[in-house]
Amino acid sequence: MPKMKTHSGAKKRFKITGSGKVMRRKANLNHILEKKAPARKRRLEGNFELAPGDAARARRQLGI
């Protein structure tokens, strides 16, 4: 049986930390930024841990 391929969309969106957490970015910080308040843009910065149920699905898609 051939190996399962990694889901290309998942590998661009999720990162696995050394301790095994699945990290993601928040939405709404890619375009049309001019009308968004600076405080809102700051709130959307950084990486956040994926919810447990979603993390299980992301791990499957990443082949982990």
C-alpha positions in Angstrom: 0.0 0.0 0.0 1.5 3.4 -0.9 2.0 6.1 1.7 -0.8 8.6 2.5 -0.1 12.1 1.1 0.0 15.1 3.4 -3.0 17.4 2.9 -1.5 20.4 1.0 -3.9 22.9 2.5 -3.3 21.7 6.0 0.5 21.8 5.8 0.3 25.5 4.8 -2.1 26.3 7.7 -0.9 24.3 10.7 2.4 23.9 12.5 3.2 21.3 15.2 5.2 22.5 18.2 7.8 20.4 19.9 5.4 19.5 22.7 2.8 18.3 20.0 0.4 21.2 20.1 -1.2 22.2 16.7 -0.9 25.9 16.1 -2.9 28.1 13.7 -3.2 31.7 12.7 -6.4 33.8 13.2 -8.5 34.8 10.3 -9.1 38.3 8.9 -5.5 39.5 8.7 -4.7 38.9 5.1 -6.3 41.7 3.1 -8.6 44.7 3.3 -6.6 45.8 6.4 -7.1 49.6 5.9 -10.6 49.7 7.3 -9.8 47.5 10.3 -8.9 49.2 13.6 -5.2 48.8 14.8 -6.4 47.3 18.0 -8.4 44.6 16.1 -5.3 43.9 13.9 -3.1 43.5 17.0 -5.7 41.1 18.5 -5.5 38.9 15.4 -1.6 38.7 15.5 0.3 35.7 16.7 -0.3 31.9 16.8 -3.0 30.2 18.7 -3.6 26.6 19.7 -6.1 24.6 17.7 -9.2 23.3 19.7 -8.8 19.6 20.7 -11.4 18.3 18.2 -10.0 20.3 15.3 -6.4 19.3 16.3 -7.2 15.6 15.9 -8.4 16.3 12.3 -5.4 18.5 11.5 -3.0 15.8 12.8 -4.7 13.2 10.5 -4.4 15.6 7.5 -0.7 16.2 8.3 -0.1 12.4 8.5 0.9 12.5 12.2 
